Amino acid sequence: MSLKTHAKSLTASDQVIFEVPQGVQASAHGVLITGSGTLTLKYFNAAEAATYTIYSGLSITDEKTLDKAFDFSSGDKLIASGDSLSIFASVYSSGGDGGTGGTSGTYGPGPQELIAGNMTSGFFGEVSSYELFSGDELAFLTGVTEGTSQNSDIGWLKFAHNGKIKYIAKKSLRYSASWDHLYSRGLVYGTDDNGLAPRGDPVNQLVKVKRAGSEFIVRMMTGANADPFAASDPLYRTDDMYQMDIGGGSEWNELIYRASSGVPSDPATDGYTADRHGGPQVGTNLAEYSESDLGISSGNGRYTWCQEQSDEVSASRVRRGGTDLAGFTRFTGSITDSYLGWRPALELVTSN
């Protein structure tokens, strides 16, 4: 059995969301609709050559998971329309190859087609917690007990990055969890060793979890251009800090920057805080989420812990966001303040 998510932005005209290949049986147990508008959902029965209306004029506000499961045979189609809405249909298939080469998706759970960019730097779209992990489930599986759960069902952003598939939590899944606690659970570096800069008792940093035939490494994002990063540079925490490009090449700059509607450049023109600026964006935006959508500049967990250590204060670790999208600061790894967040990254290892 394979799992594939079919994601589309809907219009006022009917669109085929998916068609079941020949020799395949399929079942859709998770159909998520997001946005605000009116949904029409139809089912084409290939054996009868007839189309049936499932929902007509269903009002959607923000998001709704449809409370029906749908079973399909070869040639059947799911059809939808609804201006300003998006649909995410998670479909389990059996027989044939399910249109996914006999796997749960060559590129892991969630959409299989890039909607922006390429495999060096690209964006597939969103993946629901139903398809991947909720924050509470991931914390349970990895032994995270410090801090407070939030945004457990917010879901994930799925990226292609340097030929790898990476999932980043859309918002922080926990706040008031220290870097030290996350390190003690093996959740910082994603490497089969104790990591570059252990704190406390050294712990192996290779933690893996599985879902729907896929295996993932759980770790923090990178947030700086080096580890340790150059807090000793004379430009650090000055109004010319952006010239350091201190976050250049990191996953925060290359993925989170480009998923946001903002475009960091020079604080003289981009409006971001000058003496906490992680450097300019390279490349065009892959998506247009607001800072509020990504939980970056307000609320609990608005700062995201990242991997790297300061070259000047060994106890300090990178935190990104907080002030704004370009925000780059350091903080002692033992601190558990409410504005510090755990926004895990999942790196796809295998997909079967």
C-alpha positions in Angstrom: 0.0 0.0 0.0 1.3 3.5 -0.9 0.4 7.0 0.3 0.4 10.1 -1.8 -0.9 13.5 -1.2 -2.5 15.4 -4.1 -2.5 19.1 -3.5 -4.0 21.8 -5.7 -5.1 25.4 -5.5 -8.7 25.5 -6.6 -10.6 27.9 -8.9 -14.2 28.4 -9.8 -13.9 25.7 -12.5 -13.8 22.0 -11.9 -10.4 20.4 -11.7 -9.4 16.7 -11.5 -7.6 16.3 -8.1 -6.5 12.8 -8.9 -7.4 9.9 -11.2 -6.9 6.3 -10.1 -4.5 4.4 -12.5 -5.5 1.1 -14.1 -5.2 -2.0 -11.9 -5.3 0.1 -8.7 -7.7 0.5 -5.8 -7.6 3.7 -3.7 -9.0 5.2 -0.6 -8.9 8.8 0.6 -9.2 9.0 4.4 -7.8 12.6 4.8 -9.2 15.4 2.6 -8.2 18.8 4.0 -9.6 22.1 2.6 -8.0 25.4 3.4 -8.9 29.0 2.7 -12.2 30.8 2.7 -14.8 30.1 0.1 -17.4 27.6 -1.2 -16.4 24.1 -2.1 -18.0 21.7 -4.7 -16.6 18.2 -4.6 -17.5 15.5 -7.2 -16.8 11.9 -7.9 -16.5 10.4 -11.3 -17.3 6.6 -11.4 -15.5 5.1 -14.3 -17.5 1.9 -14.4 -20.7 3.9 -14.8 -19.2 6.8 -16.7 -21.2 9.0 -14.4 -20.3 12.0 -12.1 -21.8 12.3 -8.7 -21.8 15.4 -6.5 -20.5 14.8 -2.9 -20.7 18.4 -1.7 -22.3 21.4 -3.4 -21.8 24.9 -1.9 -20.0 23.7 1.3 -18.8 26.8 3.1 -15.2 26.7 4.2 -13.7 29.2 6.7 -9.9 28.9 7.4 -9.7 25.1 7.1 -11.9 21.9 7.3 -11.1 18.2 7.2 -14.0 16.4 5.5 -15.7 13.8 7.7 -16.0 11.2 4.9 -13.7 8.5 3.6 -13.9 7.8 -0.2 -13.1 4.5 -2.0 -12.1 4.5 -5.6 -11.5 1.9 -8.4 -9.5 2.1 -11.6 -10.3 5.2 -13.7 -12.3 6.9 -10.9 -11.6 10.6 -10.3 -12.0 13.1 -7.5 -13.0 16.5 -8.9 -13.2 19.8 -7.0 -13.8 23.6 -7.5 -13.9 26.5 -5.2 -12.2 29.9 -5.8 -9.7 30.9 -3.1 -9.5 27.3 -1.7 -6.8 24.7 -1.6 -7.3 20.9 -1.3 -4.9 18.3 0.1 -6.2 14.8 -0.6 -4.2 11.9 1.1 -4.8 8.8 -0.9 -3.8 5.2 0.0 -3.4 3.0 -3.1 -2.9 -0.8 -3.6 -2.3 -2.9 -6.7 -0.2 -1.7 -9.6 2.1 1.0 -8.5 -0.4 3.5 -7.3 1.2 6.0 -9.5 4.1 6.3 -7.1 6.5 3.5 -8.3 5.3 1.1 -5.6 6.4 3.4 -2.7 4.7 5.8 -0.3 6.0 8.5 -2.6 9.5 8.8 -4.1 9.8 12.0 -2.1 8.2 10.9 1.1 4.8 11.8 2.6 3.1 14.8 1.1 3.0 16.3 -2.3 5.3 14.7 -4.9 5.5 17.6 -7.3 7.4 20.8 -6.8 5.3 23.9 -6.9 8.3 26.2 -7.0 12.1 25.9 -7.6 14.0 22.7 -8.2 15.7 19.9 -6.3 18.5 22.2 -5.3 16.1 24.7 -3.7 12.4 24.0 -4.1 9.1 23.8 -2.3 6.5 21.1 -2.5 3.8 22.7 -0.3 2.3 21.8 3.1 2.1 18.4 4.7 -0.5 17.8 7.4 0.3 16.4 10.9 -2.1 13.6 10.0 0.3 12.5 7.2 3.5 13.1 9.1 3.6 13.8 12.9 1.8 16.1 15.3 4.0 18.0 17.7 2.8 16.0 20.6 3.5 12.7 18.9 7.0 13.7 17.8 7.8 14.9 21.3 6.6 11.6 22.8 8.6 9.5 20.2 11.8 11.5 20.9 11.5 11.9 24.6 11.1 15.7 24.7 9.5 16.5 28.1 10.8 20.1 28.8 8.6 23.0 27.9 5.0 23.4 26.8 3.3 22.0 23.7 1.8 24.4 21.2 0.7 24.3 17.5 0.7 20.5 17.7 -1.4 20.1 14.5 0.0 23.0 12.6 1.7 20.7 10.0 4.9 20.9 8.0 6.5 22.8 5.1 8.1 20.4 2.6 11.2 21.5 0.8 13.8 20.2 -1.7 17.2 21.3 -0.6 20.5 20.3 -2.1 19.0 17.1 -3.5 17.4 16.1 -0.1 13.8 16.3 1.1 13.4 18.3 4.3 10.3 19.0 6.3 10.2 22.0 8.6 7.5 22.6 11.2 5.4 25.5 10.1 5.6 27.0 13.6 7.4 26.1 16.8 5.8 22.9 18.3 7.0 23.6 21.8 8.2 26.6 23.8 10.3 26.9 26.9 12.4 23.9 25.9 16.1 24.6 26.3 18.8 23.8 23.7 20.5 21.7 26.3 17.4 19.6 26.8 17.0 19.0 23.1 20.7 18.1 22.9 20.2 15.6 25.7 17.5 13.9 23.6 19.9 13.7 20.5 17.8 16.2 18.6 20.3 18.9 17.6 22.8 17.8 14.9 21.4 14.7 13.1 24.8 13.1 13.1 26.0 9.7 14.2 28.3 11.2 16.9 28.1 13.6 19.8 27.9 16.7 17.6 30.3 19.6 17.2 29.7 21.3 20.5 28.2 19.1 23.2 26.7 20.6 26.4 26.4 18.5 29.5 26.9 14.8 29.0 27.8 13.9 25.4 24.8 12.2 23.6 24.7 10.6 20.2 22.9 13.0 17.8 21.3 10.5 15.4 17.6 10.1 16.1 15.3 8.6 13.5 11.5 8.2 13.3 9.3 6.3 10.9 6.0 7.1 9.2 4.1 5.4 6.3 7.2 3.5 5.2 9.5 6.5 5.3 12.3 7.1 7.8 13.4 10.6 8.9 16.3 12.1 10.9 15.1 14.5 13.5 17.3 17.5 14.2 17.5 21.3 14.5 17.8 23.6 11.5 21.1 25.2 10.7 21.0 29.0 11.3 24.5 30.3 10.7 27.2 30.3 8.0 29.6 28.4 10.2 29.9 26.4 13.4 31.1 28.1 15.5 29.8 31.4 14.1 31.8 34.6 14.2 30.2 36.5 17.1 33.7 38.0 17.5 33.5 39.8 14.2 33.6 43.6 14.7 30.4 43.9 12.6 28.4 41.6 14.9 25.5 43.4 16.6 26.2 46.7 14.7 24.0 48.4 12.1 26.2 46.9 9.4 25.8 43.3 10.6 24.0 42.2 7.4 27.3 42.6 5.6 28.6 39.6 7.5 26.0 37.4 5.9 26.2 35.5 9.2 23.3 33.2 8.3 24.4 32.7 4.6 23.9 29.1 3.4 22.0 28.1 6.5 18.6 26.3 6.2 17.0 29.4 7.9 18.2 31.7 5.1 17.8 29.3 2.3 14.4 27.8 3.3 12.6 30.0 5.8 13.6 33.2 4.2 12.3 32.0 0.8 9.1 30.6 2.2 8.2 34.0 3.7 6.7 37.0 1.8 9.6 39.1 3.2 12.9 39.5 1.3 15.8 40.4 3.6 18.4 42.5 2.0 19.9 45.7 3.5 18.2 46.9 6.7 18.3 50.4 5.3 15.6 49.3 2.8 14.1 46.0 4.0 12.8 47.3 7.4 14.5 44.5 9.5 16.4 45.2 12.7 19.9 46.3 11.7 22.0 44.9 14.6 20.3 41.5 14.5 20.4 40.9 10.8 21.3 37.4 9.5 22.2 38.5 6.0 20.6 39.0 2.6 18.3 36.5 0.9 19.7 34.6 -2.1 17.2 33.6 -4.8 13.5 34.5 -5.2 10.7 33.5 -2.9 9.3 29.9 -3.1 6.2 30.8 -1.2 4.5 33.8 0.4 3.8 33.0 4.0 3.6 35.9 6.4 5.7 36.1 9.6 2.4 35.5 11.5 1.8 32.3 9.4 5.2 31.1 10.4 5.1 32.2 14.0 8.3 34.2 13.7 8.0 37.7 15.2 5.3 37.3 18.0 4.0 34.8 20.5 5.6 32.0 22.5 8.4 30.2 20.7 9.0 33.0 18.2 12.7 32.4 18.4 13.8 29.1 16.9 16.8 27.3 18.4 19.4 26.3 15.7 22.5 24.2 15.9 25.5 26.5 16.0 27.7 27.7 18.8 29.2 31.2 19.3 33.0 31.4 18.9 33.0 34.1 21.6 30.7 32.6 24.3 30.9 28.8 24.2 27.6 28.4 26.1 25.7 30.4 23.6 23.7 28.9 20.6 22.1 30.5 17.6 18.4 31.5 17.7 16.7 32.8 14.6 13.6 34.9 14.2 12.1 36.5 17.2 12.6 40.1 16.2 11.7 39.5 12.5 12.4 37.1 9.6 16.1 38.2 9.4 16.6 38.0 13.2 19.9 36.5 14.3 20.9 36.3 18.0 22.6 34.0 20.4 21.4 32.7 23.8 22.7 30.5 26.6 21.8 26.9 25.8 20.3 26.2 29.3 17.7 29.0 29.1 14.0 28.0 29.0 12.2 31.3 28.5 8.8 31.2 26.8 9.9 33.0 23.6 12.4 30.1 22.8 10.9 27.5 20.5 11.5 24.0 19.2 10.9 24.0 15.5 12.2 20.6 14.4 13.5 19.7 11.0 12.9 16.2 9.5 15.3 15.0 6.9 14.0 12.1 4.7 16.4 9.1 4.8 14.4 6.4 3.0 10.9 6.1 1.4 9.5 2.6 0.8 
